[in-house]
Amino acid sequence: MTLEIRLNHAFGDFRLEVDLALPGGLTCLFGRSGSGKTSIVNAVAGLLRPAKAQILLDGVALHDLPPHRRDVGYVFQDARLFPHLTVAENLAYGPRVRRREAEGFDRIVSLLGIGGLLDRRPGTLSGGERQRVAIGRALLARPRLLLMDEPLAALDEARKAEILPYVEALRDEIGLPILYVSHSLPEVARLATSIVVIEAGRVVAFGPTAAILSDPETAPLMGLRDAGAVLTARIEAQEPDGLTRLTTVAGPLWLPLVRGEAGRELRIRIAAQDVILSRTRPEGLSALNILAGRVAALHEGHGPGVLVRLDMGGEFLLARITRRSAQALALAPGDPVHAVVKSVAVGQTDVGTRPDGI
């Protein structure tokens, strides 16, 4: 699937100027509030008619079609379910879905884990359950593209943790291209196969998730506080003390219990502020994770900090340290270093399934 988006539109003093050709998978539009993310998605859906627009889905022009003929599903921040209908009736609402026996109904219900909710009404559901029903309703309309505009923004952390695995399953098992809006970097790191960074209505960075997250030049645009990169890991064993042993390109990694069978491949987000650097392999530490790598690049910001990009053997991490520490270590590109990461620094929401082909 390719989605081409070319837009030019003014909202008073704000101008939206976008020229993108997106691959399949889950592409995240990331940016601060007011950067233009939702306007882009609304233009694709036909809810916004820009002054100039060319929107092509696999070569088929969408920009001249009314919204109901674009074959696009839309999941909003709020679920927008009909309160007087049951879950089953909400799922079956729409011109293409009129009965519970509709094509794909059982598969979608099973994928989203909502089989036990079918006879309930939206008012009795949690926020995460309502969003899963909203996703199911959008999927049952058999769209060619799914749009998701901040679908987890209204949920607390517990409900986000509940629904993230379902979005991963949607990405990996349905094979439907997804355009996903978020301003939560941990959420993006877990879900996205590619990232588009939007600032003031323009694209300032675009590429595969691992490359964008590990780029010191891009990190300030995405927020230094949440900056962090991702490593691919494979579950090796569940240890008797409650830790899970994983392997990465840079060495073994121990984390608090990560559920899954041996051999399962994961994507692990490691925050830059949780990485400590050492010239030599340290000894006598409580931290279990000591990963070997080399300095790939250093980026000095306007403050006292330095972002160090680490080549861990073909994959990359970021470390956020002070300029004083960088000078004391005399770091330079090519230097061997060891990255120290506390096991408890990686939370459950930082561990996700590895997207196919990534």
Buried (B, 14 or more C-beta within 10 A) or exposed (E): EEBBBBBBBEEEEEBBBBEBEBEBBBBBBBBBEEBBBBBBBBBBBBEBEBEEBBBBBEEEEBBEBEBEEBBBBBBBBBBEBEEEBBBBBBBBBBEEBEEEEBEBBEEBBEBBBBEEBBEBBBEEBBBBBBBBBBBBBBBBBBBBBBBBBBBBBBBEEEBBBBBBBBBBBBBBEBEBBBBBBBBBBBBBBBBBBBBBBBBBBBBBBBBBBBBBBBBBEBBBBBEBEBBBBBBBBBBBEBEEEEBBBBBBBBBBBBBEEBEBEEEBBBBBBBBBBBBBBEEEEEEEEEBBBBBBBBBBBBBEBEEEBBBBBBBBBEBBBBBBBEBEBBEEBEBEEEBEBBBBBBBEBBBEBBBBBBBEEB
